[in-house]
Amino acid sequence: MSISFFYNRLSFYILACFILSLIIQLFIHWIRFSKLAFFKKKARPKLDEELEPVSVVVCARDAYEQLTVLIPALLRQNYPQFEVVIVNDCSEDETEAYLKDLERSEPRIKCVQLRQHLNFFIGKKFPLSMGIKSASYDLLVLTEANCLPTSEEWLRSMVSCYGHDTEVVVGYARYENTSRLANRLIRFDTLQTGMLHLSAALAGPPSSGTGKNLSYRKSLFFENKGFTSHYTMPAGDDDVFVSQVANKKNTKACIDAENSIVATPITSFWTWVRQRCNKYSTIRMHRTDTRAMMALHYWSQFLFYTSFIALFFLKPAFGVEADIPYYLYYFPTLAVLFLLRYVTQLIIYRGASRRLGEHGLLAGLILWDAFFAFATPLFRITGRMTKE
C-alpha cells in the first residue's frame, strides 16, 4: 500500500475562510437570532386606564385608494384615546378631497395638507416631520399608506410594550403572500432584515426599525433634532433615526404575529432593488456597532457560499493519498459542514417565522439564502456609490 502526504496552500486559505465564516454564522444564529426564534411574549395588554393617548402618523402621496382601506381600519382600533394624523404630500389624485370630507365627519382625524416640496429634503422626511409636529400627543405610532393592521388590537399591542423608561418600540411588518417568485424573495429579505433589527432590540443595543410599524415619543424626536443629520438622503427616516436615538434601556421590540402590520406587496422587482440600494446608502449614518453586526452577518454569509463552492473545485488543503481516494471523505465532510449551517438556519428561521407570522418561505430556504449571499454585497456597494 502506497501512502503520500499532500498540502495545497490555496485550498488551505479557502478552507480557513470557510470554517471561519461557518463559525460566525453559527454564532449569529444561535446567539443573536435565537433570541427572536425562541422569544416568549411577556408584555400583557394594558388596561384602558394604563394607556396614554396616541397619535398615529401616516404620510401619503397619491394614495387615495389605499387610504380608503387603511383609515377605517385604524379607526376601528380597540384603543381608548387616539388620533390619526394624515399628511397629504402634494397628492394629485382624490386624496385631498377625501381627507377634507373625512376630517369634517370624524373628530379623530387630523389632516396636514402639503402643496409644495422642499428641495433640500429628500424622501418623506419633511412630510413625516410635519405630521409629527402636528400630532397632539407625545406618544407616536407610525405606519404607511400601503399597510393594514392585522387586527383591532394592533395599537394596544404596540403601546403595551412601553415601560417606565421606554421611548422607542420597534415592530415588524410583513408583505402579503403571493405566488410570484419576486414576492418570495422580497418577503425573505424582509424576514432576514427583521430578524437582524428585532434580535438586536431584544439583545441590545437596538440597530434599526421599519417605518411601517414603529413607535417613539414626540419629545425624543425633537430632542434629537429629528432627521436633520440625514435630511439629504432618500431613506433613513426609520432605520437611521432609530439607530441614532435607541439604546438598550429605552427600546423594546413588539413581537406579536396576531397584532401586527401587513403591507401591500411591491409589484416591481426593480423598484424593490432601488429601494434596497437606497436603504444601504444610509449605512454610514448608523452606529459603529450596528454597521459591524450587519457587515459581519452579510459578509460571512457571502464568504460561506463562495468558499464552499471554491472548495469543490480544488484539491483538499491537506491529507493522505492512500488506497482510499481523498474525495471519498473530503466531499462528505464539506457536505456535513454545509448541512450543519442549514439545519441551524432551519431551526432558527422556523421559530422566527412563526413569531412574525411569515409562512411559505422555509421550503426554499437555501435558494433564498444563497441569492441574498451574492445580491446583498452588490446592493451595499451600489448604495455606497449613490450615498451623496
KAJO-V837370 format. One record per pair of residues at least 24 apart in sequence whose C-alpha atoms are under 10 Angstrom apart, sorted by sequence separation. I is the first residue (numbers start at 1). GAP is how many residues later the second one is. D is the distance in Angstrom with one decimal. If there is no record, write none. Layout:
i->(I:I)
gap->(GAP:GAP)
d->(D:D)
//
This chain:
i->(64:83:84:85:86:87:88:89:90:91:110:149:170:214:221:342:345:54:63:83:84:85:86:87:88:89:90:110:148:172:211:213:214:220:53:54:55:56:57:58:59:60:61:62:63:82:83:84:85:86:87:88:89:90:110:147:171:172:210:211:212:216:220:308:52:53:54:55:56:57:58:59:60:61:62:64:68:81:82:83:84:85:86:87:88:89:90:140:141:147:170:171:209:210:211:215:308:342:51:52:53:54:55:56:57:58:59:60:61:62:63:64:65:67:71:89:139:140:141:147:170:208:209:210:211:214:51:52:53:54:55:56:57:58:59:60:61:62:63:64:65:66:139:140:141:146:147:209:210:216:308:48:51:52:53:54:55:56:57:58:59:60:61:62:63:64:65:68:143:171:208:209:216:308:48:49:60:61:62:63:64:67:68:71:75:170:208:209:211:47:48:61:62:63:64:67:169:207:208:209:210:47:48:62:64:75:207:208:209:305:61:62:64:75:207:208:209:216:304:60:61:64:89:207:208:216:170:206:207:208:215:89:90:170:172:173:206:207:208:209:215:304:71:89:168:170:171:172:173:174:205:206:207:208:88:89:170:171:172:173:174:206:207:214:215:240:87:169:170:171:172:173:206:207:214:235:239:243:86:87:168:170:171:172:173:205:206:207:213:234:235:244:86:87:170:171:172:197:204:205:206:235:236:240:243:244:245:85:87:88:170:171:204:205:206:235:236:239:240:243:244:87:169:170:171:204:205:206:209:234:235:236:239:240:241:242:243:85:86:87:169:170:201:203:204:205:206:233:234:235:236:237:240:241:243:85:168:169:170:197:201:202:205:206:233:235:236:239:240:243:84:85:87:168:169:201:204:206:213:234:235:236:239:240:243:86:167:168:169:200:201:204:212:213:233:234:243:85:86:167:168:201:202:203:212:213:233:236:85:166:167:201:202:212:236:84:85:166:167:201:202:212:83:84:167:168:201:202:230:55:56:57:58:59:61:83:162:167:200:201:202:55:56:57:82:83:162:167:198:199:55:82:85:158:198:230:158:159:197:198:229:82:83:84:85:158:159:198:82:84:86:155:86:154:155:61:60:148:149:305:306:59:147:305:59:61:146:147:304:59:60:143:144:145:302:306:59:60:142:143:144:170:301:302:305:306:58:59:142:143:144:301:302:304:305:58:59:141:142:143:302:303:57:59:141:142:143:301:302:303:57:59:77:141:142:143:170:301:302:57:58:70:78:79:82:141:142:169:300:301:302:57:58:70:71:74:77:78:79:140:141:142:168:298:299:302:56:57:70:73:74:76:77:78:79:140:141:298:299:301:302:55:56:69:70:72:73:76:77:78:79:80:139:140:141:170:297:298:301:55:57:67:68:69:70:71:73:74:75:76:77:78:79:139:140:141:168:169:298:299:57:66:67:69:70:73:74:77:78:79:138:139:140:167:168:187:208:298:299:55:56:66:67:69:70:73:77:138:139:140:167:168:186:187:207:208:298:55:65:66:67:74:79:137:138:139:166:167:186:207:54:55:56:64:65:66:67:74:137:138:139:140:166:168:169:170:171:172:206:207:54:55:63:66:136:137:138:166:167:168:169:170:171:172:183:207:208:295:298:53:54:55:56:57:58:59:62:63:135:138:166:167:168:169:170:171:172:174:182:183:186:206:207:53:54:55:56:57:58:59:60:61:165:166:167:168:169:170:171:172:173:182:183:185:205:206:207:52:53:54:55:56:57:58:59:60:132:133:165:166:167:168:169:170:171:172:176:177:182:183:205:295:52:53:54:55:56:57:58:59:60:132:164:165:166:171:174:175:176:177:182:183:186:207:52:53:54:55:56:57:58:132:163:165:173:174:175:176:177:178:180:182:186:189:207:57:58:133:162:163:172:173:174:175:176:177:181:182:58:132:133:162:163:171:172:173:174:175:176:132:161:162:171:172:173:174:175:176:182:200:161:162:174:175:129:161:162:129:161:197:200:132:158:160:161:196:158:159:262:142:158:257:260:261:280:129:157:158:196:197:255:257:258:259:260:280:283:128:129:157:158:196:256:257:258:259:281:282:56:128:157:256:257:258:277:280:281:126:255:256:257:276:279:280:281:283:284:54:125:126:157:158:193:196:255:256:257:277:278:279:280:281:282:283:54:125:126:154:157:158:254:255:273:277:278:280:281:282:125:154:156:157:276:277:280:281:284:154:155:275:276:277:278:279:280:281:282:283:51:54:125:126:153:154:155:274:277:278:279:280:281:282:53:121:125:151:152:153:154:273:276:277:278:280:281:282:52:121:124:125:150:151:152:153:154:276:277:280:281:45:48:51:122:123:125:129:150:151:152:274:275:277:278:279:47:50:51:121:122:123:125:128:149:150:151:274:277:278:46:50:121:122:123:124:125:149:150:151:277:45:46:51:120:121:122:123:124:125:126:149:150:44:45:120:121:122:123:124:125:148:149:150:44:45:46:47:119:120:121:122:123:124:125:148:149:150:43:45:46:123:147:148:149:43:45:46:147:148:43:44:45:46:146:147:148:43:44:144:146:147:43:143:145:146:147:42:43:144:145:146:43:143:146:58:195:199:233:234:58:195:233:234:232:233:232:192:195:36:37:57:191:194:195:33:36:56:35:36:39:55:192:34:54:191:192:195:33:36:37:55:191:194:32:33:35:36:39:54:55:32:33:35:36:33:34:35:36:188:191:29:32:33:35:36:191:32:33:35:36:191:28:31:32:35:190:33:29:32:33:188:191:32:187:31:32:187:188:187:188:187:188:184:184:185:188:184:188:192:185:189:184:188:189:192:177:179:187:188:174:176:177:185:186:173:174:175:177:185:189:172:173:174:177:184:185:188:171:172:173:185:185:189:66:43:43:41:41:40:41:39:40:36:36:28:28:29:28:27:25:24:25:28:24:25:25:21:25:21:24:25:23:24:21:22:21:22:25:20:21:24:21:22:23:18:21:22:17:20:21:22:19:20:21:18:19:17:18:21:22:17:18:18:19:14:15:17:18:19:14:17:18:16:17:18:14:15:18:14:15:18:13:14:15:11:14:15:14:11:12:11:14:10:11:15:16:11:14:15:11:12:14:10:11:12:13:10:11:12:8:10:11:12:8:9:10:11:7:8:9:6:7:8:9:38:6:7:8:37:38:6:7:8:37:6:7:29:33:36:37:38:39:5:6:7:34:35:36:37:38:39:5:6:26:30:34:37:38:41:4:5:6:22:26:29:30:33:34:36:37:40:4:5:18:22:25:26:29:33:35:36:37:38:39:3:4:5:30:34:35:36:37:38:3:4:19:22:23:26:29:30:33:34:37:2:3:15:18:22:25:26:29:33:36:37:2:3:18:25:29:36:1:2:3:1)
gap->(24:24:24:24:24:24:24:24:24:24:24:24:24:24:24:24:24:25:25:25:25:25:25:25:25:25:25:25:25:25:25:25:25:25:26:26:26:26:26:26:26:26:26:26:26:26:26:26:26:26:26:26:26:26:26:26:26:26:26:26:26:26:26:26:27:27:27:27:27:27:27:27:27:27:27:27:27:27:27:27:27:27:27:27:27:27:27:27:27:27:27:27:27:27:27:27:27:27:28:28:28:28:28:28:28:28:28:28:28:28:28:28:28:28:28:28:28:28:28:28:28:28:28:28:28:28:29:29:29:29:29:29:29:29:29:29:29:29:29:29:29:29:29:29:29:29:29:29:29:29:29:30:30:30:30:30:30:30:30:30:30:30:30:30:30:30:30:30:30:30:30:30:30:30:31:31:31:31:31:31:31:31:31:31:31:31:31:31:31:32:32:32:32:32:32:32:32:32:32:32:32:33:33:33:33:33:33:33:33:33:34:34:34:34:34:34:34:34:34:35:35:35:35:35:35:35:36:36:36:36:36:37:37:37:37:37:37:37:37:37:37:37:38:38:38:38:38:38:38:38:38:38:38:38:39:39:39:39:39:39:39:39:39:39:39:39:40:40:40:40:40:40:40:40:40:40:40:40:41:41:41:41:41:41:41:41:41:41:41:41:41:41:42:42:42:42:42:42:42:42:42:42:42:42:42:42:42:43:43:43:43:43:43:43:43:43:43:43:43:43:43:44:44:44:44:44:44:44:44:44:44:44:44:44:44:44:44:45:45:45:45:45:45:45:45:45:45:45:45:45:45:45:45:45:45:46:46:46:46:46:46:46:46:46:46:46:46:46:46:46:47:47:47:47:47:47:47:47:47:47:47:47:47:47:47:48:48:48:48:48:48:48:48:48:48:48:48:49:49:49:49:49:49:49:49:49:49:49:50:50:50:50:50:50:50:51:51:51:51:51:51:51:52:52:52:52:52:52:52:53:53:53:53:53:53:53:53:53:53:53:53:54:54:54:54:54:54:54:54:54:55:55:55:55:55:55:56:56:56:56:56:57:57:57:57:57:57:57:58:58:58:58:59:59:60:63:64:64:64:64:64:65:65:65:66:66:66:66:66:67:67:67:67:67:67:67:68:68:68:68:68:68:68:68:68:68:69:69:69:69:69:69:69:69:69:70:70:70:70:70:70:70:71:71:71:71:71:71:71:71:72:72:72:72:72:72:72:72:72:73:73:73:73:73:73:73:73:73:73:73:73:74:74:74:74:74:74:74:74:74:74:74:74:74:74:74:75:75:75:75:75:75:75:75:75:75:75:75:75:75:75:76:76:76:76:76:76:76:76:76:76:76:76:76:76:76:76:76:76:77:77:77:77:77:77:77:77:77:77:77:77:77:77:77:77:77:77:77:77:77:78:78:78:78:78:78:78:78:78:78:78:78:78:78:78:78:78:78:78:79:79:79:79:79:79:79:79:79:79:79:79:79:79:79:79:79:79:80:80:80:80:80:80:80:80:80:80:80:80:80:81:81:81:81:81:81:81:81:81:81:81:81:81:81:81:81:81:81:81:81:82:82:82:82:82:82:82:82:82:82:82:82:82:82:82:82:82:82:82:83:83:83:83:83:83:83:83:83:83:83:83:83:83:83:83:83:83:83:83:83:83:83:83:84:84:84:84:84:84:84:84:84:84:84:84:84:84:84:84:84:84:84:84:84:84:84:84:85:85:85:85:85:85:85:85:85:85:85:85:85:85:85:85:85:85:85:85:85:85:85:85:85:86:86:86:86:86:86:86:86:86:86:86:86:86:86:86:86:86:86:86:86:86:86:87:87:87:87:87:87:87:87:87:87:87:87:87:87:87:87:87:87:87:87:87:88:88:88:88:88:88:88:88:88:88:88:88:88:89:89:89:89:89:89:89:89:89:89:89:90:90:90:90:90:90:90:90:90:90:90:91:91:91:91:92:92:92:93:93:93:93:94:94:94:94:94:95:95:95:96:96:96:96:96:96:97:97:97:97:97:97:97:97:97:97:97:97:98:98:98:98:98:98:98:98:98:98:98:99:99:99:99:99:99:99:99:99:100:100:100:100:100:100:100:100:100:100:101:101:101:101:101:101:101:101:101:101:101:101:101:101:101:101:101:102:102:102:102:102:102:102:102:102:102:102:102:102:102:103:103:103:103:103:103:103:103:103:104:104:104:104:104:104:104:104:104:104:104:105:105:105:105:105:105:105:105:105:105:105:105:105:105:106:106:106:106:106:106:106:106:106:106:106:106:106:106:107:107:107:107:107:107:107:107:107:107:107:107:107:108:108:108:108:108:108:108:108:108:108:108:108:108:108:108:109:109:109:109:109:109:109:109:109:109:109:109:109:109:110:110:110:110:110:110:110:110:110:110:110:111:111:111:111:111:111:111:111:111:111:111:111:112:112:112:112:112:112:112:112:112:112:112:113:113:113:113:113:113:113:113:113:113:113:113:113:113:114:114:114:114:114:114:114:115:115:115:115:115:116:116:116:116:116:116:116:117:117:117:117:117:118:118:118:118:118:119:119:119:119:119:120:120:120:153:153:153:153:153:154:154:154:154:155:155:156:157:157:158:158:158:158:158:158:159:159:159:160:160:160:160:160:161:161:161:161:161:162:162:162:162:162:162:163:163:163:163:163:163:163:164:164:164:164:165:165:165:165:165:165:166:166:166:166:166:166:167:167:167:167:167:168:168:168:168:168:169:170:170:170:170:170:171:171:172:172:172:172:173:173:174:174:175:176:176:176:177:177:177:179:179:180:180:180:180:181:181:181:181:182:182:182:182:182:183:183:183:183:183:183:184:184:184:184:184:184:184:185:185:185:186:187:187:198:211:212:213:214:215:215:216:216:217:219:265:268:268:269:270:271:272:272:272:273:273:274:275:275:276:276:276:277:277:278:278:279:279:279:280:280:280:281:281:281:282:282:282:283:283:283:283:284:284:284:285:285:286:286:286:286:287:287:288:288:289:289:289:289:289:290:290:290:291:291:291:292:292:292:293:293:293:294:294:295:296:296:296:297:299:299:300:300:301:301:301:301:302:302:302:303:303:303:304:304:304:304:305:305:305:306:306:306:306:307:307:307:307:308:308:308:309:309:309:309:309:310:310:310:310:310:311:311:311:311:312:312:312:312:312:312:312:312:313:313:313:313:313:313:313:313:313:314:314:314:314:314:314:314:314:315:315:315:315:315:315:315:315:315:315:315:315:316:316:316:316:316:316:316:316:316:316:316:316:316:317:317:317:317:317:317:317:317:317:318:318:318:318:318:318:318:318:318:318:318:319:319:319:319:319:319:319:319:319:319:319:320:320:320:320:320:320:321:321:321:322)
d->(9.8:8.1:6.0:6.2:6.3:6.0:6.1:6.8:5.4:7.9:8.4:9.3:9.9:7.9:8.5:7.5:9.6:9.0:8.9:4.5:5.0:4.8:4.9:4.6:5.0:5.1:4.7:8.4:9.4:9.4:9.4:9.6:10.0:7.9:8.8:9.4:9.1:7.4:8.6:7.7:8.4:7.2:8.4:8.3:9.7:6.9:5.9:6.1:5.8:6.2:6.1:5.9:6.9:6.4:9.4:8.3:9.4:8.0:9.6:7.4:8.8:9.0:9.8:7.6:9.7:7.7:6.8:5.7:6.2:6.1:6.2:5.9:6.0:6.0:8.1:8.8:9.2:8.9:9.3:7.1:8.3:7.3:8.5:7.3:8.3:8.1:7.5:9.9:9.8:9.3:8.5:7.6:9.7:8.9:5.1:9.9:9.3:9.9:8.1:8.6:5.1:4.6:5.0:4.7:4.8:5.0:4.7:5.2:5.0:7.9:7.7:9.7:9.6:8.0:9.9:8.2:8.6:9.4:8.9:8.8:7.3:9.6:9.5:5.6:7.9:9.3:7.6:7.5:5.3:6.5:5.9:5.9:6.1:6.2:6.4:5.8:6.3:4.6:9.5:6.8:8.8:9.7:9.6:10.0:9.9:10.0:9.8:5.7:6.3:9.9:9.6:9.7:8.3:8.7:8.2:8.6:6.7:8.4:7.7:8.8:6.8:8.7:4.8:6.0:7.7:5.9:8.4:8.4:9.3:9.9:7.2:4.9:9.5:8.0:7.4:8.5:7.7:8.0:5.4:8.5:4.6:9.0:9.5:9.5:9.3:7.7:4.4:8.3:10.0:9.8:6.2:8.6:7.6:6.6:8.4:9.0:9.0:7.5:6.8:8.6:9.0:9.7:9.0:6.4:9.5:7.9:8.5:7.9:6.2:9.2:7.9:9.2:7.5:8.8:9.7:5.4:8.0:9.9:9.0:8.4:9.8:9.0:8.4:6.9:5.2:9.0:9.0:7.7:4.9:8.9:9.9:9.2:9.5:10.0:8.2:7.5:6.7:8.5:10.0:9.9:9.9:9.8:8.9:6.3:9.7:8.0:7.2:7.1:8.9:9.2:8.9:9.5:9.7:8.5:7.9:9.3:5.5:7.2:9.4:6.1:9.8:9.3:7.7:9.6:9.9:9.4:6.3:8.7:7.3:9.0:7.8:6.1:6.1:8.5:9.2:8.5:8.4:9.9:9.6:7.3:9.7:9.0:8.3:6.0:9.4:7.5:5.8:9.9:9.3:9.2:9.7:8.2:9.4:9.6:9.8:5.1:8.2:9.1:9.4:5.1:6.3:9.7:8.8:7.0:8.4:6.7:9.9:10.0:7.6:9.4:6.8:5.7:6.9:4.5:9.5:6.1:7.0:8.5:7.7:5.7:6.7:5.8:8.9:5.0:8.1:4.6:8.2:9.4:9.5:6.4:5.8:9.4:9.0:9.2:9.1:8.9:6.3:9.9:7.0:9.5:6.1:6.4:8.9:7.7:8.2:9.6:7.0:8.2:8.1:8.8:8.9:10.0:6.3:8.5:9.8:6.3:7.8:5.0:8.5:9.7:8.4:8.3:8.4:8.5:9.4:7.9:6.2:9.6:5.7:9.8:9.9:8.3:9.5:5.7:6.3:7.1:8.5:9.0:7.8:8.5:6.8:8.9:8.1:8.7:7.5:9.8:8.2:4.3:9.5:9.1:9.9:9.3:10.0:6.6:7.9:8.5:9.9:7.7:9.9:5.4:7.0:10.0:8.7:10.0:7.3:9.4:7.1:8.6:6.6:8.6:5.7:6.8:7.0:8.7:9.4:8.6:9.1:9.1:9.3:6.3:6.4:8.0:8.2:9.9:9.1:8.8:5.8:9.6:8.2:9.5:9.7:9.5:9.9:9.3:9.9:7.9:9.7:7.2:9.1:9.5:10.0:9.9:10.0:10.0:9.3:8.5:9.6:9.9:9.0:8.5:9.7:8.4:10.0:8.8:6.2:7.6:8.4:8.3:9.1:8.4:8.4:9.7:9.9:9.5:9.7:7.6:9.9:8.2:9.8:9.9:9.8:10.0:9.2:9.8:10.0:9.6:9.0:9.3:9.4:9.6:9.7:7.4:7.0:7.1:9.6:9.8:8.7:9.0:9.7:9.9:8.7:8.7:7.1:8.7:9.7:8.9:6.5:9.6:9.1:5.8:5.3:9.8:8.4:8.2:7.2:8.7:9.2:6.2:6.1:4.1:8.2:8.4:9.7:8.6:8.5:7.6:9.8:9.2:6.4:5.2:8.3:8.2:7.7:9.5:9.4:5.9:6.9:8.6:4.5:9.3:9.9:7.6:8.8:7.4:5.2:8.9:8.6:5.5:6.0:9.9:7.6:10.0:9.2:8.5:9.4:5.9:5.9:9.5:8.7:8.6:9.0:6.2:9.5:9.0:8.8:8.1:7.8:5.5:7.7:8.4:4.2:8.4:7.9:8.5:7.9:8.5:9.3:6.9:6.8:7.1:7.4:9.2:4.4:5.7:9.2:5.5:6.7:6.8:9.4:9.7:7.8:9.5:9.2:9.1:7.7:10.0:7.0:6.2:6.2:8.3:6.9:9.2:7.5:5.5:8.6:9.9:9.7:9.2:10.0:8.5:9.4:9.5:9.6:9.2:6.9:9.0:9.2:9.7:9.0:9.3:7.2:7.5:6.2:6.3:5.6:9.9:8.5:9.3:10.0:8.9:7.7:9.6:6.1:9.2:5.8:8.6:7.9:6.6:7.1:9.9:8.5:4.7:6.4:9.2:6.7:8.8:8.5:7.1:7.5:9.5:8.2:6.0:8.0:8.0:8.2:7.6:8.1:5.4:6.2:9.8:8.0:8.9:8.5:9.9:7.8:10.0:7.4:5.9:9.4:5.9:9.3:9.2:9.8:8.8:4.8:8.6:9.6:9.5:8.1:7.8:8.8:6.7:9.4:9.0:9.4:8.2:9.9:8.6:7.7:6.4:9.8:9.9:9.8:9.7:8.6:7.6:8.9:8.8:9.9:10.0:8.3:5.7:6.7:9.3:9.5:9.8:9.0:9.7:9.0:6.3:5.7:6.5:6.0:7.5:7.0:8.2:8.2:9.4:9.8:8.9:5.8:7.6:8.7:7.0:8.9:9.0:9.8:8.0:8.2:9.8:7.2:5.2:4.7:4.9:5.0:4.9:7.1:9.5:9.8:7.5:8.3:9.7:5.4:6.2:7.2:6.3:5.9:6.3:6.3:8.2:7.4:8.5:7.0:4.3:6.1:6.4:5.5:6.0:6.5:8.4:9.4:8.8:7.9:9.2:8.5:8.0:8.6:8.7:8.0:5.1:5.0:4.7:5.0:5.7:6.3:5.8:9.6:8.0:5.5:5.6:8.4:8.5:6.5:8.7:8.3:8.5:10.0:9.7:8.2:9.3:8.4:9.7:9.0:6.9:5.8:6.3:5.8:6.6:5.3:6.7:8.9:6.7:9.0:8.3:6.9:10.0:8.4:8.6:6.3:9.8:8.1:8.3:7.6:9.0:7.6:9.1:7.1:8.5:7.5:8.2:6.4:10.0:8.8:9.9:6.6:6.5:5.4:6.1:9.2:8.1:9.3:6.1:9.4:9.6:9.2:10.0:9.9:9.6:9.2:9.3:6.8:4.7:4.9:4.7:5.9:7.7:9.6:9.8:9.9:8.5:9.0:8.5:8.7:7.6:6.9:5.5:6.1:6.0:5.7:9.4:9.3:7.3:8.5:8.8:6.8:8.9:5.3:9.3:9.4:8.8:6.5:9.5:8.9:8.2:9.1:7.4:9.5:9.6:6.4:9.2:9.2:9.6:9.7:8.7:9.5:9.8:8.8:8.9:9.6:9.5:6.1:9.2:8.4:10.0:9.3:7.3:7.4:9.0:8.7:9.5:9.8:7.7:9.0:9.9:8.7:9.8:8.6:9.9:8.0:9.0:8.9:7.7:9.8:5.7:8.5:9.7:9.0:9.7:8.9:9.7:7.6:6.7:4.8:7.4:9.2:6.8:7.2:9.8:6.8:6.6:4.7:8.9:9.0:5.3:8.6:8.7:8.3:8.8:8.9:8.5:9.6:8.5:9.5:8.9:6.7:8.2:8.4:8.7:8.7:8.7:8.2:7.8:7.8:8.2:10.0:6.7:9.9:8.7:6.6:8.6:9.9:9.7:9.8:5.1:9.1:8.1:4.1:8.0:9.2:9.8:8.7:8.3:6.6:6.5:5.0:5.0:8.8:8.2:8.1:9.7:8.4:8.3:8.7:7.3:6.9:7.7:9.8:9.1:8.0:8.6:9.3:8.3:8.6:4.5:8.7:8.7:6.1:5.8:9.8:10.0:6.5:6.9:9.7:9.5:6.8:9.9:9.9:5.8:5.7:7.7:9.6:4.5:8.9:9.5:4.8:9.7:8.3:9.2:9.6:9.3:8.4:6.9:7.6:8.6:7.8:8.0:8.2:8.5:8.3:9.0:9.2:7.2:9.3:8.5:9.2:9.5:6.6:5.4:9.7:9.5:9.6:9.5:8.0:9.7:9.2:9.8:7.8:9.2:6.4:8.6:8.6:8.3:9.5:5.6:7.3:8.9:8.3:8.0:7.3:8.9:5.4:5.5:7.5:8.1:8.3:7.0:5.4:8.6:9.4:6.7:8.3:9.5:7.4:5.7:5.9:4.9:8.1:8.4:9.6:5.8:5.6:10.0:6.3:6.4:8.0:5.1:6.4:9.5:5.9:8.5:4.6:6.5:8.4:9.2:8.1:9.0:9.3:9.7:8.5:7.8:9.0:7.5:9.4:5.6:6.4:9.9:8.6:8.5:5.5:8.5:6.4:5.4:8.8:9.9:5.4:9.0:5.6:6.3:10.0:6.7:8.4:9.7:8.6:4.2:8.4:6.5:8.2:9.8:5.6:6.3:6.0:8.4:8.8:5.5:9.6:9.1:8.9:8.5:9.3:8.6:9.5:9.8:9.8:9.6:9.9:9.8:9.6:8.9:9.2:8.8:7.2:9.5:9.4:7.2:7.8:8.7:7.3:9.8:8.7:9.7:8.7:9.4:9.3:9.7:7.0:8.9:9.5:9.4:9.5:9.8:9.5:9.4:9.8:8.3:9.8:9.3:6.4:7.0:8.8:9.9:7.5:8.9:8.9:7.2:8.9:5.4:9.0:9.7:9.5:8.2:9.7:6.0:9.1:8.6:7.8:8.9:9.6:9.9:8.2:9.8:9.6:5.6:9.8:7.4:9.9:5.9:8.5:6.8:9.3:7.7:9.5:9.5:7.2:7.3:9.8:9.6:10.0:8.8:9.4:8.9:9.3:7.2:8.2:9.2:10.0:9.5:9.8:9.7:6.7:8.0:9.2:10.0:8.3:8.9:9.6:6.9:8.6:9.2:9.7:8.4:8.9:6.8:8.9:9.7:8.7:10.0:9.8:8.3:7.9:9.3:8.0:9.4:9.5:8.4:7.8:8.8:8.4:6.3:7.7:7.1:9.4:7.2:10.0:8.1:9.3:9.1:9.6:9.5:9.9:8.5:8.7:9.6:9.3:9.0:9.9:8.9:7.3:9.0:7.8:8.2:10.0:9.8:8.4:9.0:8.8:9.5:7.1:9.9:8.7:7.7:6.9:10.0:7.7:9.4:9.9:9.2:6.6:9.2:6.7:6.9:9.1:8.8:8.4:7.6:4.8:8.3:8.4:8.2:7.0:9.5:8.6:8.9:9.7:8.9:6.2:6.3:9.0:9.0:5.3:9.7:9.9:8.4:9.1:6.9:8.1:7.0:5.4:8.9:10.0:7.5:8.1:8.4:9.1:9.4:9.9:9.5:5.4:9.5:9.9:6.7:6.4:9.0:9.2:9.8:9.2:7.1:9.6:5.8:8.2:8.7:9.5:8.4:9.1:9.4:7.6:7.1:7.1:8.5:9.4:6.8:9.6:9.8:10.0:8.5:9.5:9.6:9.9:7.1:6.5:9.6:8.5:8.6:6.8:7.5:8.0:9.3:6.0:4.3:8.9:9.3:4.5:7.4:7.1:9.4:7.3:8.3:8.9:6.7:6.4:9.5:7.6:4.6:8.5:10.0:8.5:5.5:6.1:8.2:8.2:7.9:4.2:9.4:5.5:5.4:6.9:9.1:9.6:8.4:6.9:9.9:8.5:7.4:5.7:9.1:9.1:9.4:9.4:7.4:6.3:8.4:5.9:6.4:8.8:7.9:6.1:4.2:7.5:9.5:8.5:4.6:7.3:8.0:6.6:7.3:9.2:6.8:8.9:7.7:4.1:9.0:5.7:6.1:9.6:8.3:7.5:9.8:7.1:8.4:9.9:5.9:7.8:9.8:7.7:6.6:5.1:8.8:9.8:8.2:9.1:9.5:8.1:8.5:5.6:6.7:8.7:8.9:9.1:7.2:9.5:7.7:9.6:8.1:7.1:8.0:4.7:9.8:9.5:7.0:9.4:8.6:6.7:8.0:7.8:9.3:5.9:7.7:9.8:9.2:9.0:9.2:7.2:7.2:9.9:6.7)
//
